[in-house]
Amino acid sequence: MVIPPFRENPVAFAATVEALTNKAAELETRVNEIHQALAEINEQMQSVSDALHRLARSAAASPATEDEPR
Protein backbone atom coordinates (compact mmCIF):
# COMPACT_ATOMS: atom_id res chain seq x y z
CA MET A 1 0.00 0.00 0.00
CA VAL A 2 1.27 3.46 -0.93
CA ILE A 3 1.34 6.04 1.86
CA PRO A 4 0.39 9.56 0.71
CA PRO A 5 3.18 12.15 1.27
CA PHE A 6 1.09 14.18 3.70
CA ARG A 7 0.65 11.13 5.95
CA GLU A 8 4.28 10.01 5.68
CA ASN A 9 5.74 13.33 6.78
CA PRO A 10 3.01 15.86 7.59
CA VAL A 11 5.44 18.54 8.79
CA ALA A 12 7.46 18.47 5.56
CA PHE A 13 4.28 18.41 3.53
CA ALA A 14 2.89 21.43 5.40
CA ALA A 15 6.18 23.28 4.93
CA THR A 16 6.11 22.55 1.20
CA VAL A 17 2.52 23.77 0.93
CA GLU A 18 3.42 26.95 2.83
CA ALA A 19 6.48 27.58 0.66
CA LEU A 20 4.48 27.07 -2.53
CA THR A 21 1.73 29.35 -1.25
CA ASN A 22 4.27 32.08 -0.49
CA LYS A 23 5.87 31.68 -3.90
CA ALA A 24 2.46 31.89 -5.59
CA ALA A 25 1.74 35.13 -3.71
CA GLU A 26 5.11 36.56 -4.81
CA LEU A 27 4.43 35.60 -8.41
CA GLU A 28 0.96 37.12 -8.28
CA THR A 29 2.43 40.38 -6.99
CA ARG A 30 5.02 40.37 -9.76
CA VAL A 31 2.38 39.67 -12.42
CA ASN A 32 0.36 42.62 -11.12
CA GLU A 33 3.46 44.86 -11.25
CA ILE A 34 4.19 43.79 -14.82
CA HIS A 35 0.56 44.31 -15.80
CA GLN A 36 0.69 47.86 -14.41
CA ALA A 37 3.98 48.57 -16.20
CA LEU A 38 2.53 47.31 -19.48
CA ALA A 39 -0.54 49.51 -19.01
CA GLU A 40 1.74 52.54 -18.48
CA ILE A 41 3.79 51.68 -21.57
CA ASN A 42 0.58 51.32 -23.55
CA GLU A 43 -0.52 54.79 -22.45
CA GLN A 44 2.86 56.22 -23.47
CA MET A 45 2.69 54.50 -26.86
CA GLN A 46 -0.81 55.88 -27.39
CA SER A 47 0.39 59.40 -26.54
CA VAL A 48 3.26 59.12 -29.02
CA SER A 49 0.93 57.73 -31.68
CA ASP A 50 -1.53 60.57 -31.12
CA ALA A 51 1.26 63.14 -31.35
CA LEU A 52 2.55 61.59 -34.59
CA HIS A 53 -0.95 61.65 -36.08
CA ARG A 54 -1.34 65.33 -35.12
CA LEU A 55 2.03 66.13 -36.72
CA ALA A 56 1.08 64.27 -39.89
CA ARG A 57 -2.24 66.13 -40.13
CA SER A 58 -0.49 69.43 -39.45
CA ALA A 59 2.11 68.76 -42.14
CA ALA A 60 -0.62 67.76 -44.62
CA ALA A 61 -2.63 70.89 -43.84
CA SER A 62 0.28 73.27 -44.43
CA PRO A 63 2.54 71.87 -47.17
CA ALA A 64 5.94 73.48 -47.53
CA THR A 65 6.67 75.62 -50.57
CA GLU A 66 9.39 74.69 -53.03
CA ASP A 67 11.90 77.01 -51.29
CA GLU A 68 11.15 75.86 -47.73
CA PRO A 69 12.88 72.78 -46.40
CA ARG A 70 10.59 70.19 -44.82
LUMPADREN-585937 format. One record per atom (N, C-alpha, C, O): residue number from 1; residue in one letter; atom name; x, y, z. Coordinates in nm, 3 decimals. Layout:
BEGIN
+-----+------+------+---------+---------+---------+
|  nr | rest | atom |      c1 |      c2 |      c3 |
+-----+------+------+---------+---------+---------+
| NUM |    A |   CA |       X |       Y |       Z |
...
+-----+------+------+---------+---------+---------+
This chain:
BEGIN
+-----+------+------+---------+---------+---------+
|  nr | rest | atom |      c1 |      c2 |      c3 |
+-----+------+------+---------+---------+---------+
|   1 |    M |    N |   0.083 |  -0.119 |   0.000 |
|   1 |    M |   CA |   0.000 |   0.000 |   0.000 |
|   1 |    M |    C |   0.087 |   0.125 |   0.000 |
|   1 |    M |    O |   0.185 |   0.133 |   0.074 |
|   2 |    V |    N |   0.051 |   0.223 |  -0.083 |
|   2 |    V |   CA |   0.127 |   0.346 |  -0.093 |
|   2 |    V |    C |   0.076 |   0.446 |   0.010 |
|   2 |    V |    O |  -0.044 |   0.469 |   0.023 |
|   3 |    I |    N |   0.171 |   0.504 |   0.084 |
|   3 |    I |   CA |   0.134 |   0.604 |   0.186 |
|   3 |    I |    C |   0.143 |   0.742 |   0.123 |
|   3 |    I |    O |   0.247 |   0.778 |   0.069 |
|   4 |    P |    N |   0.035 |   0.820 |   0.128 |
|   4 |    P |   CA |   0.039 |   0.956 |   0.071 |
|   4 |    P |    C |   0.146 |   1.041 |   0.142 |
|   4 |    P |    O |   0.170 |   1.022 |   0.261 |
|   5 |    P |    N |   0.210 |   1.134 |   0.068 |
|   5 |    P |   CA |   0.318 |   1.215 |   0.127 |
|   5 |    P |    C |   0.275 |   1.291 |   0.252 |
|   5 |    P |    O |   0.354 |   1.307 |   0.345 |
|   6 |    F |    N |   0.152 |   1.339 |   0.255 |
|   6 |    F |   CA |   0.109 |   1.418 |   0.370 |
|   6 |    F |    C |   0.092 |   1.333 |   0.497 |
|   6 |    F |    O |   0.093 |   1.384 |   0.608 |
|   7 |    R |    N |   0.075 |   1.203 |   0.478 |
|   7 |    R |   CA |   0.065 |   1.113 |   0.595 |
|   7 |    R |    C |   0.203 |   1.063 |   0.637 |
|   7 |    R |    O |   0.228 |   1.037 |   0.754 |
|   8 |    E |    N |   0.293 |   1.051 |   0.538 |
|   8 |    E |   CA |   0.428 |   1.001 |   0.568 |
|   8 |    E |    C |   0.507 |   1.103 |   0.649 |
|   8 |    E |    O |   0.572 |   1.068 |   0.747 |
|   9 |    N |    N |   0.500 |   1.229 |   0.608 |
|   9 |    N |   CA |   0.574 |   1.333 |   0.678 |
|   9 |    N |    C |   0.490 |   1.461 |   0.674 |
|   9 |    N |    O |   0.513 |   1.548 |   0.589 |
|  10 |    P |    N |   0.393 |   1.473 |   0.764 |
|  10 |    P |   CA |   0.301 |   1.586 |   0.759 |
|  10 |    P |    C |   0.369 |   1.722 |   0.779 |
|  10 |    P |    O |   0.323 |   1.822 |   0.723 |
|  11 |    V |    N |   0.476 |   1.727 |   0.856 |
|  11 |    V |   CA |   0.544 |   1.854 |   0.879 |
|  11 |    V |    C |   0.613 |   1.901 |   0.751 |
|  11 |    V |    O |   0.604 |   2.018 |   0.716 |
|  12 |    A |    N |   0.680 |   1.812 |   0.682 |
|  12 |    A |   CA |   0.746 |   1.847 |   0.556 |
|  12 |    A |    C |   0.643 |   1.885 |   0.451 |
|  12 |    A |    O |   0.663 |   1.978 |   0.373 |
|  13 |    F |    N |   0.534 |   1.812 |   0.449 |
|  13 |    F |   CA |   0.428 |   1.841 |   0.353 |
|  13 |    F |    C |   0.370 |   1.980 |   0.379 |
|  13 |    F |    O |   0.350 |   2.057 |   0.286 |
|  14 |    A |    N |   0.343 |   2.011 |   0.504 |
|  14 |    A |   CA |   0.289 |   2.143 |   0.540 |
|  14 |    A |    C |   0.388 |   2.253 |   0.504 |
|  14 |    A |    O |   0.348 |   2.359 |   0.457 |
|  15 |    A |    N |   0.515 |   2.229 |   0.527 |
|  15 |    A |   CA |   0.618 |   2.328 |   0.493 |
|  15 |    A |    C |   0.624 |   2.350 |   0.342 |
|  15 |    A |    O |   0.640 |   2.463 |   0.295 |
|  16 |    T |    N |   0.611 |   2.243 |   0.267 |
|  16 |    T |   CA |   0.611 |   2.255 |   0.120 |
|  16 |    T |    C |   0.490 |   2.334 |   0.073 |
|  16 |    T |    O |   0.503 |   2.420 |  -0.015 |
|  17 |    V |    N |   0.374 |   2.305 |   0.129 |
|  17 |    V |   CA |   0.252 |   2.377 |   0.093 |
|  17 |    V |    C |   0.269 |   2.526 |   0.126 |
|  17 |    V |    O |   0.233 |   2.612 |   0.045 |
|  18 |    E |    N |   0.322 |   2.555 |   0.242 |
|  18 |    E |   CA |   0.342 |   2.695 |   0.283 |
|  18 |    E |    C |   0.441 |   2.766 |   0.190 |
|  18 |    E |    O |   0.418 |   2.880 |   0.150 |
|  19 |    A |    N |   0.549 |   2.698 |   0.156 |
|  19 |    A |   CA |   0.648 |   2.758 |   0.066 |
|  19 |    A |    C |   0.588 |   2.784 |  -0.072 |
|  19 |    A |    O |   0.611 |   2.890 |  -0.131 |
|  20 |    L |    N |   0.512 |   2.689 |  -0.122 |
|  20 |    L |   CA |   0.448 |   2.707 |  -0.253 |
|  20 |    L |    C |   0.343 |   2.818 |  -0.250 |
|  20 |    L |    O |   0.329 |   2.892 |  -0.347 |
|  21 |    T |    N |   0.271 |   2.829 |  -0.140 |
|  21 |    T |   CA |   0.173 |   2.935 |  -0.125 |
|  21 |    T |    C |   0.241 |   3.072 |  -0.125 |
|  21 |    T |    O |   0.194 |   3.166 |  -0.189 |
|  22 |    N |    N |   0.352 |   3.082 |  -0.052 |
|  22 |    N |   CA |   0.427 |   3.208 |  -0.049 |
|  22 |    N |    C |   0.481 |   3.243 |  -0.187 |
|  22 |    N |    O |   0.476 |   3.359 |  -0.229 |
|  23 |    K |    N |   0.533 |   3.144 |  -0.256 |
|  23 |    K |   CA |   0.587 |   3.168 |  -0.390 |
|  23 |    K |    C |   0.476 |   3.213 |  -0.485 |
|  23 |    K |    O |   0.496 |   3.303 |  -0.567 |
|  24 |    A |    N |   0.360 |   3.151 |  -0.474 |
|  24 |    A |   CA |   0.246 |   3.189 |  -0.559 |
|  24 |    A |    C |   0.207 |   3.334 |  -0.532 |
|  24 |    A |    O |   0.175 |   3.408 |  -0.625 |
|  25 |    A |    N |   0.208 |   3.374 |  -0.406 |
|  25 |    A |   CA |   0.174 |   3.513 |  -0.371 |
|  25 |    A |    C |   0.278 |   3.609 |  -0.429 |
|  25 |    A |    O |   0.242 |   3.715 |  -0.481 |
|  26 |    E |    N |   0.406 |   3.573 |  -0.422 |
|  26 |    E |   CA |   0.511 |   3.656 |  -0.481 |
|  26 |    E |    C |   0.492 |   3.669 |  -0.632 |
|  26 |    E |    O |   0.504 |   3.778 |  -0.689 |
|  27 |    L |    N |   0.463 |   3.558 |  -0.696 |
|  27 |    L |   CA |   0.443 |   3.560 |  -0.841 |
|  27 |    L |    C |   0.321 |   3.643 |  -0.879 |
|  27 |    L |    O |   0.323 |   3.715 |  -0.979 |
|  28 |    E |    N |   0.215 |   3.632 |  -0.800 |
|  28 |    E |   CA |   0.096 |   3.712 |  -0.828 |
|  28 |    E |    C |   0.126 |   3.861 |  -0.816 |
|  28 |    E |    O |   0.080 |   3.940 |  -0.898 |
|  29 |    T |    N |   0.203 |   3.898 |  -0.715 |
|  29 |    T |   CA |   0.243 |   4.038 |  -0.699 |
|  29 |    T |    C |   0.325 |   4.084 |  -0.818 |
|  29 |    T |    O |   0.304 |   4.193 |  -0.870 |
|  30 |    R |    N |   0.417 |   4.001 |  -0.861 |
|  30 |    R |   CA |   0.502 |   4.037 |  -0.976 |
|  30 |    R |    C |   0.419 |   4.050 |  -1.104 |
|  30 |    R |    O |   0.441 |   4.141 |  -1.183 |
|  31 |    V |    N |   0.325 |   3.960 |  -1.124 |
|  31 |    V |   CA |   0.238 |   3.967 |  -1.242 |
|  31 |    V |    C |   0.160 |   4.098 |  -1.240 |
|  31 |    V |    O |   0.146 |   4.164 |  -1.343 |
|  32 |    N |    N |   0.109 |   4.136 |  -1.123 |
|  32 |    N |   CA |   0.036 |   4.262 |  -1.112 |
|  32 |    N |    C |   0.126 |   4.382 |  -1.143 |
|  32 |    N |    O |   0.083 |   4.476 |  -1.209 |
|  33 |    E |    N |   0.250 |   4.378 |  -1.095 |
|  33 |    E |   CA |   0.346 |   4.486 |  -1.125 |
|  33 |    E |    C |   0.373 |   4.495 |  -1.275 |
|  33 |    E |    O |   0.376 |   4.604 |  -1.332 |
|  34 |    I |    N |   0.393 |   4.381 |  -1.337 |
|  34 |    I |   CA |   0.419 |   4.379 |  -1.482 |
|  34 |    I |    C |   0.297 |   4.427 |  -1.559 |
|  34 |    I |    O |   0.310 |   4.499 |  -1.657 |
|  35 |    H |    N |   0.179 |   4.387 |  -1.515 |
|  35 |    H |   CA |   0.056 |   4.431 |  -1.580 |
|  35 |    H |    C |   0.045 |   4.583 |  -1.573 |
|  35 |    H |    O |   0.011 |   4.647 |  -1.672 |
|  36 |    Q |    N |   0.075 |   4.641 |  -1.457 |
|  36 |    Q |   CA |   0.069 |   4.786 |  -1.441 |
|  36 |    Q |    C |   0.173 |   4.854 |  -1.530 |
|  36 |    Q |    O |   0.144 |   4.955 |  -1.594 |
|  37 |    A |    N |   0.293 |   4.799 |  -1.535 |
|  37 |    A |   CA |   0.398 |   4.857 |  -1.620 |
|  37 |    A |    C |   0.358 |   4.852 |  -1.766 |
|  37 |    A |    O |   0.381 |   4.948 |  -1.840 |
|  38 |    L |    N |   0.299 |   4.742 |  -1.810 |
|  38 |    L |   CA |   0.253 |   4.731 |  -1.948 |
|  38 |    L |    C |   0.142 |   4.831 |  -1.978 |
|  38 |    L |    O |   0.136 |   4.887 |  -2.088 |
|  39 |    A |    N |   0.053 |   4.853 |  -1.881 |
|  39 |    A |   CA |  -0.054 |   4.951 |  -1.901 |
|  39 |    A |    C |   0.006 |   5.092 |  -1.916 |
|  39 |    A |    O |  -0.041 |   5.170 |  -1.999 |
|  40 |    E |    N |   0.108 |   5.123 |  -1.837 |
|  40 |    E |   CA |   0.174 |   5.254 |  -1.848 |
|  40 |    E |    C |   0.245 |   5.269 |  -1.982 |
|  40 |    E |    O |   0.239 |   5.375 |  -2.044 |
|  41 |    I |    N |   0.312 |   5.164 |  -2.026 |
|  41 |    I |   CA |   0.379 |   5.168 |  -2.157 |
|  41 |    I |    C |   0.277 |   5.186 |  -2.268 |
|  41 |    I |    O |   0.300 |   5.260 |  -2.363 |
|  42 |    N |    N |   0.163 |   5.118 |  -2.256 |
|  42 |    N |   CA |   0.058 |   5.132 |  -2.355 |
|  42 |    N |    C |   0.008 |   5.276 |  -2.363 |
|  42 |    N |    O |  -0.014 |   5.329 |  -2.472 |
|  43 |    E |    N |  -0.010 |   5.339 |  -2.247 |
|  43 |    E |   CA |  -0.052 |   5.479 |  -2.245 |
|  43 |    E |    C |   0.052 |   5.569 |  -2.313 |
|  43 |    E |    O |   0.017 |   5.659 |  -2.389 |
|  44 |    Q |    N |   0.179 |   5.544 |  -2.285 |
|  44 |    Q |   CA |   0.286 |   5.622 |  -2.347 |
|  44 |    Q |    C |   0.288 |   5.603 |  -2.499 |
|  44 |    Q |    O |   0.304 |   5.698 |  -2.574 |
|  45 |    M |    N |   0.271 |   5.478 |  -2.541 |
|  45 |    M |   CA |   0.269 |   5.450 |  -2.686 |
|  45 |    M |    C |   0.151 |   5.520 |  -2.752 |
|  45 |    M |    O |   0.164 |   5.572 |  -2.863 |
|  46 |    Q |    N |   0.037 |   5.522 |  -2.685 |
|  46 |    Q |   CA |  -0.081 |   5.588 |  -2.739 |
|  46 |    Q |    C |  -0.057 |   5.739 |  -2.750 |
|  46 |    Q |    O |  -0.098 |   5.801 |  -2.848 |
|  47 |    S |    N |   0.008 |   5.797 |  -2.650 |
|  47 |    S |   CA |   0.039 |   5.940 |  -2.654 |
|  47 |    S |    C |   0.132 |   5.972 |  -2.770 |
|  47 |    S |    O |   0.111 |   6.071 |  -2.841 |
|  48 |    V |    N |   0.233 |   5.891 |  -2.790 |
|  48 |    V |   CA |   0.326 |   5.912 |  -2.902 |
|  48 |    V |    C |   0.253 |   5.896 |  -3.035 |
|  48 |    V |    O |   0.272 |   5.976 |  -3.126 |
|  49 |    S |    N |   0.169 |   5.795 |  -3.045 |
|  49 |    S |   CA |   0.093 |   5.773 |  -3.168 |
|  49 |    S |    C |   0.002 |   5.892 |  -3.197 |
|  49 |    S |    O |  -0.006 |   5.938 |  -3.310 |
|  50 |    D |    N |  -0.066 |   5.940 |  -3.094 |
|  50 |    D |   CA |  -0.153 |   6.057 |  -3.112 |
|  50 |    D |    C |  -0.073 |   6.178 |  -3.158 |
|  50 |    D |    O |  -0.116 |   6.250 |  -3.248 |
|  51 |    A |    N |   0.042 |   6.200 |  -3.098 |
|  51 |    A |   CA |   0.126 |   6.314 |  -3.135 |
|  51 |    A |    C |   0.173 |   6.301 |  -3.280 |
|  51 |    A |    O |   0.174 |   6.399 |  -3.354 |
|  52 |    L |    N |   0.211 |   6.181 |  -3.321 |
|  52 |    L |   CA |   0.255 |   6.159 |  -3.459 |
|  52 |    L |    C |   0.140 |   6.183 |  -3.558 |
|  52 |    L |    O |   0.162 |   6.240 |  -3.665 |
|  53 |    H |    N |   0.020 |   6.141 |  -3.521 |
|  53 |    H |   CA |  -0.095 |   6.165 |  -3.608 |
|  53 |    H |    C |  -0.124 |   6.315 |  -3.620 |
|  53 |    H |    O |  -0.155 |   6.365 |  -3.728 |
|  54 |    R |    N |  -0.113 |   6.387 |  -3.507 |
|  54 |    R |   CA |  -0.134 |   6.533 |  -3.512 |
|  54 |    R |    C |  -0.030 |   6.599 |  -3.601 |
|  54 |    R |    O |  -0.063 |   6.688 |  -3.679 |
|  55 |    L |    N |   0.096 |   6.557 |  -3.589 |
|  55 |    L |   CA |   0.203 |   6.613 |  -3.672 |
|  55 |    L |    C |   0.178 |   6.584 |  -3.819 |
|  55 |    L |    O |   0.198 |   6.670 |  -3.904 |
|  56 |    A |    N |   0.134 |   6.464 |  -3.849 |
|  56 |    A |   CA |   0.108 |   6.427 |  -3.989 |
|  56 |    A |    C |  -0.006 |   6.510 |  -4.045 |
|  56 |    A |    O |   0.001 |   6.557 |  -4.158 |
|  57 |    R |    N |  -0.112 |   6.530 |  -3.966 |
|  57 |    R |   CA |  -0.224 |   6.613 |  -4.013 |
|  57 |    R |    C |  -0.180 |   6.758 |  -4.029 |
|  57 |    R |    O |  -0.221 |   6.826 |  -4.124 |
|  58 |    S |    N |  -0.097 |   6.805 |  -3.937 |
|  58 |    S |   CA |  -0.049 |   6.943 |  -3.945 |
|  58 |    S |    C |   0.038 |   6.963 |  -4.069 |
|  58 |    S |    O |   0.027 |   7.064 |  -4.137 |
|  59 |    A |    N |   0.123 |   6.867 |  -4.097 |
|  59 |    A |   CA |   0.211 |   6.876 |  -4.214 |
|  59 |    A |    C |   0.128 |   6.869 |  -4.342 |
|  59 |    A |    O |   0.160 |   6.936 |  -4.440 |
|  60 |    A |    N |   0.023 |   6.789 |  -4.343 |
|  60 |    A |   CA |  -0.062 |   6.776 |  -4.462 |
|  60 |    A |    C |  -0.145 |   6.903 |  -4.483 |
|  60 |    A |    O |  -0.175 |   6.940 |  -4.596 |
|  61 |    A |    N |  -0.181 |   6.968 |  -4.375 |
|  61 |    A |   CA |  -0.263 |   7.089 |  -4.384 |
|  61 |    A |    C |  -0.183 |   7.210 |  -4.431 |
|  61 |    A |    O |  -0.239 |   7.300 |  -4.492 |
|  62 |    S |    N |  -0.054 |   7.213 |  -4.402 |
|  62 |    S |   CA |   0.028 |   7.327 |  -4.443 |
|  62 |    S |    C |   0.153 |   7.276 |  -4.516 |
|  62 |    S |    O |   0.261 |   7.273 |  -4.459 |
|  63 |    P |    N |   0.138 |   7.239 |  -4.642 |
|  63 |    P |   CA |   0.254 |   7.187 |  -4.717 |
|  63 |    P |    C |   0.359 |   7.296 |  -4.735 |
|  63 |    P |    O |   0.327 |   7.414 |  -4.749 |
|  64 |    A |    N |   0.483 |   7.254 |  -4.735 |
|  64 |    A |   CA |   0.594 |   7.348 |  -4.753 |
|  64 |    A |    C |   0.601 |   7.391 |  -4.900 |
|  64 |    A |    O |   0.565 |   7.316 |  -4.990 |
|  65 |    T |    N |   0.648 |   7.514 |  -4.920 |
|  65 |    T |   CA |   0.667 |   7.562 |  -5.057 |
|  65 |    T |    C |   0.796 |   7.503 |  -5.113 |
|  65 |    T |    O |   0.871 |   7.437 |  -5.041 |
|  66 |    E |    N |   0.820 |   7.524 |  -5.238 |
|  66 |    E |   CA |   0.939 |   7.469 |  -5.303 |
|  66 |    E |    C |   1.067 |   7.518 |  -5.236 |
|  66 |    E |    O |   1.165 |   7.443 |  -5.228 |
|  67 |    D |    N |   1.068 |   7.645 |  -5.187 |
|  67 |    D |   CA |   1.190 |   7.701 |  -5.129 |
|  67 |    D |    C |   1.210 |   7.662 |  -4.983 |
|  67 |    D |    O |   1.322 |   7.670 |  -4.932 |
|  68 |    E |    N |   1.104 |   7.620 |  -4.915 |
|  68 |    E |   CA |   1.115 |   7.586 |  -4.773 |
|  68 |    E |    C |   1.156 |   7.439 |  -4.756 |
|  68 |    E |    O |   1.101 |   7.349 |  -4.818 |
|  69 |    P |    N |   1.254 |   7.419 |  -4.670 |
|  69 |    P |   CA |   1.288 |   7.278 |  -4.640 |
|  69 |    P |    C |   1.180 |   7.217 |  -4.553 |
|  69 |    P |    O |   1.114 |   7.288 |  -4.476 |
|  70 |    R |    N |   1.161 |   7.089 |  -4.563 |
|  70 |    R |   CA |   1.059 |   7.019 |  -4.482 |
|  70 |    R |    C |   1.117 |   6.977 |  -4.352 |
|  70 |    R |    O |   1.048 |   6.917 |  -4.270 |
+-----+------+------+---------+---------+---------+
